[in-house]
Structure formats: structure tokens, C-alpha cells
Amino acid sequence: MKKGVLSILIAIIGFFFTYKYHALMYEIQNSLISGKEINFLFINDLVSFRRLFKIVIISISLLSFYLGIMTVLKKNKIGIVGIILATVLFISVFITFWKYFI
């Protein structure tokens, strides 16, 4: 598998993790608002989960960015798509999308 295609696939996997994280956050907030019972031990561990999430997604985006740059240096145009996806993924780590799931 070429590095450009691998860069795109890694970025797509990163977007999937981002989506699953924001869906989980929305579910937690929705259950808090509606008054459903949640395990409070899980909520206490959520702070460390947020940090771990950011570290993992930033690592995935940097790996995808690196593979995209390596592909562009070998004169392949598909690496540009990987670089763009990695940049969008890196920026999306710091935006809270789960607030807009309503």
C-alpha cells in the first residue's frame, strides 16, 4: 500500500474516533439533561479520557501528516489529500462538535 493512500486511511480512522468520542459526549450530556441515571465513576474518569482522546487523535493526525509529506516529496499528488485531511483532523480535535448534535 502506498504511503499516500495509507495517509488518507489513517486520517479517516482518526475522523471515526473523533465521531465516536463526540457521540459519547453527546450521550452523556443528553442523559444528564434528561435526568437519566449514569454511573458517576465513569464521569470522574471522563477527564482523563478527554486528555487521552486528544493525545491519540493528535498522534494519528501527525502520523497521517508525515505520510502525506513523504508522498508529496516523492512527487505523488495524492499526498496533498492526506495532508489536508490530517490538518482538518488536527484542528477538529480542539472543536467541541457534540454541542451541535441536537
C-alpha positions as CSV (number, residue, x, y, z in Angstrom):
1,M,0.0,0.0,0.0
2,K,1.4,3.4,-0.9
3,K,2.1,5.9,1.7
4,G,-0.4,8.4,0.2
5,V,-3.3,6.0,0.4
6,L,-2.2,4.9,3.9
7,S,-2.2,8.6,5.0
8,I,-5.8,9.0,3.8
9,L,-6.9,5.8,5.5
10,I,-5.2,6.8,8.8
11,A,-6.9,10.2,8.7
12,I,-10.3,8.6,8.0
13,I,-9.8,6.3,11.1
14,G,-9.0,9.4,13.1
15,F,-12.2,11.0,12.0
16,F,-14.1,7.9,13.0
17,F,-12.5,8.1,16.5
18,T,-13.5,11.8,16.7
19,Y,-17.1,11.0,15.7
20,K,-17.3,8.2,18.3
21,Y,-15.9,10.5,21.0
22,H,-18.3,13.3,20.3
23,A,-21.3,10.9,20.1
24,L,-20.3,9.6,23.5
25,M,-20.1,13.1,24.9
26,Y,-23.5,14.0,23.5
27,E,-25.0,10.9,25.0
28,I,-23.6,11.7,28.4
29,Q,-24.8,15.3,28.2
30,N,-28.2,14.3,27.0
31,S,-28.6,11.8,29.8
32,L,-27.6,14.4,32.3
33,I,-30.1,16.9,31.0
34,S,-33.0,14.4,30.8
35,G,-32.2,13.2,34.3
36,K,-31.3,9.6,33.5
37,E,-29.0,7.8,35.9
38,I,-25.4,7.5,34.9
39,N,-22.5,5.8,36.6
40,F,-20.7,8.7,38.3
41,L,-17.4,6.8,38.4
42,F,-17.5,6.9,34.7
43,I,-18.0,10.7,34.7
44,N,-15.0,11.1,37.0
45,D,-12.8,9.1,34.6
46,L,-14.0,11.3,31.7
47,V,-11.5,14.0,32.4
48,S,-8.6,11.6,31.8
49,F,-10.4,10.1,28.8
50,R,-10.6,13.6,27.2
51,R,-6.9,14.0,27.6
52,L,-6.2,10.6,26.2
53,F,-8.5,11.2,23.3
54,K,-6.7,14.4,22.4
55,I,-3.3,12.8,22.6
56,V,-4.4,9.8,20.4
57,I,-6.1,11.9,17.8
58,I,-3.1,14.3,17.6
59,S,-0.8,11.4,17.2
60,I,-2.9,9.9,14.4
61,S,-3.1,13.2,12.6
62,L,0.7,13.8,12.9
63,L,1.3,10.3,11.5
64,S,-1.1,11.0,8.6
65,F,0.6,14.3,8.0
66,Y,4.0,12.7,8.0
67,L,3.0,10.1,5.5
68,G,1.4,12.7,3.3
69,I,4.6,14.8,3.3
70,M,6.6,11.7,2.4
71,T,4.3,11.1,-0.5
72,V,4.4,14.7,-1.8
73,L,8.2,14.6,-1.7
74,K,8.1,11.5,-4.0
75,K,6.1,13.6,-6.5
76,N,2.7,12.0,-5.9
77,K,-0.3,14.2,-5.8
78,I,-2.4,12.0,-3.6
79,G,-0.3,13.1,-0.6
80,I,-1.9,16.5,-0.7
81,V,-5.3,15.0,0.1
82,G,-3.7,13.2,3.1
83,I,-2.1,16.4,4.3
84,I,-5.4,18.3,4.0
85,L,-7.3,15.6,5.9
86,A,-4.6,15.4,8.6
87,T,-4.7,19.2,9.0
88,V,-8.5,19.2,9.3
89,L,-8.3,16.3,11.8
90,F,-5.7,18.1,13.9
91,I,-7.9,21.2,14.0
92,S,-11.1,19.2,14.8
93,V,-9.5,17.9,18.0
94,F,-10.0,21.3,19.7
95,I,-13.6,21.9,18.5
96,T,-16.5,20.6,20.5
97,F,-18.8,19.2,17.9
98,W,-21.0,17.3,20.3
99,K,-22.8,20.5,21.3
100,Y,-24.2,20.7,17.7
101,F,-25.6,17.2,17.6
102,I,-29.0,18.4,18.9
